Amino acid sequence: MMNYFPDEVIEHIFDYVVSHRDRNALSLVCKSWYRIERCTRQRVFIGNCYSISPERLVQRFPGLKSLTLKGKPHFADFSLVPYGWGGFVYPWIEALARGRVGLEELRLKRMVVSDESLELLSRSFPYFKSLVLVSCEGFTTDGLAAVAANCRFLRELDLQENEVEDHKGQWLSCFPDSCTSLVSLNFACLKGEVSLGALERLVARSPHLKSLKLNRSVPLDALQRIMMRAPQLVDLGVGSFVHDPESEAYIKLKNTILKCKSITSLAGFLEVAPPCLAAIYPICPNLTSLNLSYAAGIPGSDLIKLIRHCVKLQRLWVMDCIGDEGLGVVAKTCKDLQELRVFPSITLGNPAAVTEKGLVAISMGCPKLHSLLYFCHQMTNAALITVAKNCPNFIRFRLCILDATKPDSDTQQPLDEGFGAIVQSCRRLRRLSLSGRLTDQVFLYIGMYAEQLEMLSIAFAGESDKGMLYVLNGCKKLRKLEIRDCPFGDMALLTDVGKYETMRSLWMSSCEVTVGACKLLAKKMPRLNVEIFNENEQEVCSLEDGQRVEKMYLYRTLAGKRKDAPEYVNMFSAETCVFNISSLCERVVKLMNPASMDTAEGSSGTTVD
């Protein structure tokens, strides 16, 4: 029926479709819709910078204005990806500039960003408005200075958890006096000094500024002056919150905070004097988001006092020094809580650290909870079953027991039944991280019930190849699978290789996979890049077929073998794989023999034989 409408009408309808997945689906309907969607799409998300070439992106979407790009694998956050692996953004910016794309927004995660790339970005796109860098590295404040000086219409500069080399902190002075468009500014991750005068002048001439997150070099008296100039702030990240509660500066801050009635999101407190926290109590009743994940200086007792005032919280990030008692207060106070993250304190053996009791209390008091990241010292099956019953709407459930192989602390049994209850009750679950002692049984549950699961992270779990096969065969929507220190080997990797065509990536480190299996996989699946490398980038991997692989990363790609891989990364493709296929196949067939392993539980897709 839609084919009877003129293209202009369909284009107008497409403008209302903003979801990346929905836009992808539209492009597959017919050639006409493919062409219209190609010319009208302005926002593109690429989950792996090596899955497509930047030149192909420019050719495919000439009207591109907003690009989100991810680089290194997720396990790079845990220092499992060696230095220099890749993820360079410069070729992308160069291709976009050469293609005369009207780029306005760029969001990067785990990418290597050089000062040269930021300089090129700032000079190539005259209407550039938004730069968001998350967990990136390779640049200095000189690159930020180029962005500040040249992006005349900049609305957002958001720096989250980046490694930035600081060159004397004068980059804020590079914003021209004509810059009045800022809506969001976040430099909390910067470690060096900043020009307080330049910061205050920038805030004063930015009437639309809604979000401001400061680093620890901004003292309390400067915070007071900034808040005086920007009472319209909605999202505030505090750097240093240290002063004498009897001082004039502190009293001025208390009076200024009383006038800031629009703040609904609070974060930071990178340095804090707990007695000063009383100053923020007046704005707590309006808070919907509170991020104290870096506030190591706030003891549990003061966290509890603060939380008692936050009755509207929907999102809470906090350190585990809050303890089970504090989580009980959260459960009683924050009835609208939807997202909770509890991070581990630096001090090991903290007696106030959270356990299963705190999680159960949260599940009983916060029925709207749908996203969880929970670092704890112990867990029980009974607790997880209770949580599953009380909170069936989980979309993300990440449980990290600090002793990764610890069993049920009451019964000493594996935690299979507890996680089984989670996946059985939470049928909308899209992201799951497991920890604790786990057998293949938990993966059978995941394969049977986690129908919507898209990302799974596993460590120190399982008993045999069957565990991984249960997941690959059962989770039809799985896009990312991350595995470390599990007994999964060649059989698990090669039985259902067709599955990898529907996934974004697979990471396996310290498992039982061999070099020969990686070669065979690459030969069978030419649209996959298969990379292997060692923990130490100075060590060259052995390429003997029977050698166990230390780290393997495979991903689907349309760009072929990447050209920027360092020497310590071995990349396999259908053209480059030369090996003793007969001996490997004999080993695989032996593993597939029902006498050694029952694989009749529903293998699907392409099977290597």
N, C-alpha and C positions, 0 to 999 in steps of 0.2 A: 504493500500500500504506500509506503514511504517513497517508492520510486516515481510516483506520480507528482510529487512536489518538486518545484524548481530547486536547484542547488542552493540558491540563496536562503530558502526557507530551511533546508536541512542544516546549513551552516549556522543559522540562528539557533536552531534546536541544539546543535552540538555545543554551542557556547554555554549551555546550562549543565553540561556533563563535565564535572571536575575531577572525578576519581580516575587515577591512572589506569586501573584495571578496566573500568567501564570504557574508557577511551580506546584501550587496546582491543576490547571486544568489538567495538564499533568498526574498527578498521578491518576486521575479519569478515564482515557481513557480505560485502561485494566490492568490485573494483571501484565503483563510483564512490562508495563510502570511504574506501581506503584513500582515494585521492582527496576527498573533502577533509577527512580527518587529518591527513598529512599536512595540508595547507593551513588548517585552522588551529592545530595544537600549539599551545604556547608554553606548556609546562611539561617537563620530561623528568622522570626518575630513572636512574641507572644504578642498580644495586651492586654492580661489579664493573669497575672502570676498564677491565680487560674483556668484557663480554661483547663489546662492539668497538669499532674504531671511531675516533672523533670525526673523521671525514665523512663516515657513513651517517653519523648523527646529523651533521649539517645538511647533507644531501636529503635526508629523510624528512627533516622538519625545518624548513627555511624560515618559518615564522617564530622560531623558538625565542622565548624571553626569560624563562626560568628553568634552571638546571640543578638537579640534585644528584650528586655523584659520590659513590662510596669506593674506597680503595682497598686497603689491607683487610685480610680476614678478621672476623670478630675476635679471634683468640689473640690478636695483636694487643688487645687490652690487657692481657695477662702475660705479656712479654714472651710469647711463644713464637713470634715471627721475628727472624733475625734482622739486624740493622741492614738497611740498604736493599731490602727485598723488592721494593717497587712502590707503585701507587703515585706516580708523578703527575701533577696536574698541568704542568707547562704545555705539553702537547695538545691538551684539550683547549686551553685558552688560546694558543696559537692558531689552532684550526678554526675556532669560533671567530677569531679576529679576521683571519684570512677569508672566511666565508661571509664576512660582513653581516653577521647575525646581530640583531638588536638586543643583545643580552641585557637584562635588568636585574636579575637575581641569580646568585650562585651559592649553593649550599654544599659544603664538602665535609666528608667524614673519613678519618684515617687516611688522609692523603698527605703526600709530601709537597709542601707549598714553599717555593723559594721567593726571595725578594724580587727576583726578575719576573716571576709569574704575576706577582701582585702589581708590579710596575706596568707590565703589559696590559693587565686587566684594567687598571685605572685609566690608561690612555687610549684603549681600543673601543670602549663602549660609552659614548657620551651621556647616555641616559641611565647609567648603572645606578641602582638604588639599594641593593641589599646584599651583604656578604656575611655568611654564617660559616664559621670554621669550628669543627668539633673533632677533638683528638687528632689534630694535625701537627705537623712538625716541619722544620727546615727553614723557617722565616724569622725575621727579626722585626724590631719596631721600625726599621727603615722601610720595610714593605708596608707596614701600617701607615707610615707617614705619607707614602705615595698615594694610597687609597684616600686618606684624609684630604690631601691637597688637590687631587685631580677629579674626584667623584663629586661633582657639584650638586647632584640631586640625591645624595646618600641619605637614606631613611633608616637603615639598620646596619650596625656593625656588631656582630655577636661572636665573641671568642670564648669557646667552652673547652676547658681541659686541654689546651694546646701547650706544646713546648715552644716557647718564644724567647729568643735571645734579646735581651734588653740593651739598647744603645742610648743610655742617658735620659730616657723617659721624656723626650721633648716632642714626641709624635703628636700629642694632642694640640700642640701649638700650630700644627700644619693645617688644621681646619681653617678655611678662610672666613673672614668676618661675614661674608655673604651666606655662609652655611646656616640655614635656619630650619632645615627639613627633617632633622633627626627625630625619630620616633622611638628607637631602641638602641642603647649602647651598653655593651657588656665587655669589660676588660678585667674581670675578677681573677682570671688565671695568670695575669702578668705579675711577675715577682718584684720588679723594680719600682723606683720612684716615678711619679707622674707630676707634671706641672699643675699644681693646685689652682693657680691663677687661670691658666688656660682652660682647665676643666670647668671652673665656676663660670667663666665668660661663655663657654660653649653651652652650658646648661641654661644660662640666662637668656640666650638668644634662640633657644629651641622651644617655642611655646607648645609644640605638639609632642614633646618627649613624654612617653608613657612608661618606659622600662629603662632602668638605670642600675647597673651592677658594678660595684666598685671593688678595687683590690685592697690589700691590707695596708698599702701606703697612704690611704686617705683617712686622716684621723677624725676623731669624733667632732671636733669643732668645725672642720671643713664640711663634714656631713650635715651639720646644722645649717650652715650657710647655703649649701646646695638645696636642701629641702625647703628653705625659705624661698628660693628662686624657682622651685618647681613643685608647687603644692598639688599639681595635677597628676603626679606620679601614681601609677597603678601597681607597678612591679618594682620593688626596691631590693637591691643586694647590698648589704652592709659589709664594708671591709673591716676596719678597726672600730671596736666599740669599747674602748678602754679610757676611763677618766675617773676622777674623784667625784663620787655622787654629791659631794657638797660644793663642788666648784660652780662658778658662774656659767662656764660652757655647758656643763651637764644640765643645769636648770634651764638655759636657753633652749637646749635640744628638747627637753620635756615639753616646753611651751610650744615649740614648733611642731612637734609630732601631733599635738592636739588639733592643729589646723589641717593636717593631712588626712582628710576623711575618705579619700578615694583609694588608698592602698588596700589591695586585696591579696597581694602576693609578696612574701618576705623571704629573703635568703641571705646567705653569707655568714656574718659574725666570725670572720676568719681569725680575729683576735678579739677576745671579749673579757671584760671584768663582770662576773655574774651579778654583783650588786647593781650594775647599771641596767640590767634587763627590765627592771620595773618601768623604765621610761617608755617601753613599747607596749605595755599592757593596754593602753587606750585604743590602739588600732587592732589588737588581736581579735575582738569579736567580729570584725568584718573580713578576716582573712579566710580565703578559700585554699591557699597554697602556702606551705611553710617548708623550706628546704634548709635543714641544719646539718647536712651531711658532712660539712667541713668545719663545723663548730665544735672542735675537740675540747675547747676550754669551758664548755658548759656542763657541769656535773648533772647527774640524773635528777637530783632533788630540785634543781633550778629548772630543768626541762619540764618536770611535772607541774611546777608552779605556772610556767608559761602556757603549757597545753591546756590547763584548766580554763583559760580565757578564750580559747580558740574553738568556739562552738560550731562554726560553719565550715570547718576544714573539709576539703574534698581530696587534697593531695598532701601527703606528709612524707618527707625524707628526713631521717634522723639516725643518730649513731646508737649502737646497742647499749651504751651506758644508761639509756633510759630504763633498762631493766624490765622484767615482767610486771613489776608494780606500775611503772610508767605506762606500759602498754594497756594495763587495766584501766588507767585513767583516760587514755585515748579512747578506749572502747565505750566508756561511760559518757564521754564529753562529745566526741566527734561522730555523731550518728549518720552524717552524710559522707563519710570517708569512702573514697573510691579507689585511691591508689596509696599504697604504703611501701616504703623502702627502708629497711633497717640495715645499716652498714656496720662492719666490725670496727671496734676501737683499735688503736695502735697497740695499746697495752694488752699483752697476752694474759690469759688467765683471769680476766676481769670477773670478779664474783658477781657483779651486777648484770653481766651479759644475759641476753634473752634466751629463753628455752621454748619448749613446746607450750608451756603454760601461757606465755604472752600471746602466742599465735591463736590459741584457742579462745582466749578472752577477746581478742580482736574480732574473730569470726562470729562470736556471739553478740557483740555490741555493734558491729558495722556490717549490716546485711547487704549494703550496696557495693562492697569491696569487689573490684574486678581485676586489679593488677597488684602483684606482690613480688617484691624482692626481699628475701629474709635470710640474713646471715645469723646462724645460731650455733650453740655448742652441742645440742642434742635434740632428738626428735623421736616420736613414737608413732606407731601405726594408729593407735587409738586417737591421738591428736589429729592426724591427717584425715581420718575418717570423719571426725567431728567437723573439721574445717570444710571438708567437701559437702557435708550435709547443710551447714549453715550458709555457705557462700557458693552457690552453684553457678554464679555468673562470671567466674574467672575467665579472662581472656589471656592473661599472662600470669604464670605461676613459676617463680624461680626460687627454689629453696637451696641454700648453700650451707651445709653442715661443715664447720671448720675442720673437723676430723672427717675427711672425705669418705672413709669406709666404716664409719661408726654404725652399729646396728641400732635397733629399737632399744632405747635406754632402759626400758622396763623389762622386756622379755628377751632381749639379746637376739631377736629374730631379724631377718632382713626386712627392709621397709617396703617390700613389694605390695602388700595389701593396702598400705596407706596411700601410696602413689596410684595404685589401681583404683582406689575410691575417688581420687581427684579426677582422673581422666574419665571415669565412668559417670560421675555426677556433673562435671563441668564440660558439657558437650560443645561449647563455643570456644574452647581453649585453642589458642593459636601459637602460643610460645610456652615452652616448658624446659626447665633445667632441673636435673636430678642430682642428688648426692646421698651419701650414706651407703650402707651395705645393701646391694641389690643383686638379684639373680636374673636369669632369663625370663622369669615369670612376669616381671614388671614390664618387659618389652612386649610380651604377649598381650598384656592389658592395653598398652599404648596402641599397638596395631589394631586391636579389636574395637577400641572405643574413641580414640582421638581422631575423629574424622575430619576435623577442621584444622588440625595441627600443621603449622607452617615452618616452625623452627624448633629444633630439639638439640639440647646440649647435654652431653653425657661424659662422665669422668669416673674412673675406677669402679666400673659396674659391669655386670654380666658374667656369664660362665663360658659361653661358646659362641660360635658363629650364628647360631639360631637367634640370639637376641637381636642382632642387627637386622637379620632377615625378617623377623616379625615386624619391625618398624618399616622397612622398605616396602614390604608387601602390603601392609595394612594402611599406612598413612598416605592416602592418595593425593593430598594437597601439600605434602612436605616440600619445602623449597630449600631449606638450609639444615644440614646435619653436621654437628660438631662432636667429635669423639676424641678423647685422650685417655691413655692408660687403660685400655679395655682389651680383652682377649679375642678381638675380632680380626680375622685374617683373610687370606686369599679367597676362601669359599664365600665369605660374607660379601666381599667386594665384587666378585665376578658373577655371582648367580643371577642377578637381575640388573644387568648393566643398562637396559633400556630405561630404567627408572631415572637415571642421571640426566636424561634428555629433558625431563620435566622439572628438574631441580636447578637452583641457581648454583649451589656449590656443596662440596663434601670435604670436610677436614678430618684427617686421621693422624694422630701423633702418638708415638709409643704404643702402637698396637702390634699385630702379628702379620701385617701386610708385607709382601716381598717385592723386590724390584721387578722380577719377572711378571708378577700379576699386574703391576702398573703399566708395563710395556704392552701386555696383552690387551688391557683395557683401552689404552690409547689407540692401538691398532684396530680394535673392533669399533670404536666410537670416534670417528674423525672430527666430530664437532665438539669434542671435549679437549681441554688442555689439562694435562696431568703433570704436576710438578712435584719433585721430591727434593728435600734439602735437610741438612743437619742442624742441630741446636747451635753449634759453633759455626759461624759463617766462614771461618778460615779453613774448615775441614771440607774436603771434597768427598761427595758420596761415592761409595762403591757401587758399580753398575753390574755386579754379578747377579744373575737371575735369582739365586737363592738368598741373597742378602736381605735382611730385614730393613724396612724403610723406617727412618726415624720420624720424618714428617712428610705427609702427602697432602697436597691441596689440588683438588680437581674442580673444574668449573666449566659450564657451558659457554661457548663463545662463537661469534660469527666473524671474529677478526683473525682467527688463526693463531699461530705461535707468536707470543709477544717478543718484541725486539729489545726490551730494556732489562731483561733478567740478568742479575749478577752471575758471576762464574760459579758460585756455590749452588745455584739452582739448576737442576737437571730437568729439562722439559721433554716429554715424550709425545710423539705424534705418530700417525699411521705411516708417514714416510720415513721417520727416523728410527723406528723400533726394529732392531735386529737382535734376535735372541733364539735360544733353543726352544721352539714352541712345542715340540713333541714332549720334552721332559716336563714342561710346565703343565701341559694339558693332562699328562698322566697323573701328576700330583693333584690337579683339580678334580679329575674324574674320581680319583681315589677318595678324595674328601667328600664328593657327592654321593658316594656309595651308601645306601641306606644302612648298611651294617655299621658304618662309622658315624652316621648322622642322619636323622630322619628329616628330610626336607619336603615332606608331602603336605606341610601345613599351608600350602597355597602360594607357591612361587609363581610369579607372573612376569610378563615382559620378556625381553631378550635374554636368552641364556647362552653363556659361553660354553662351547663344547669342543 
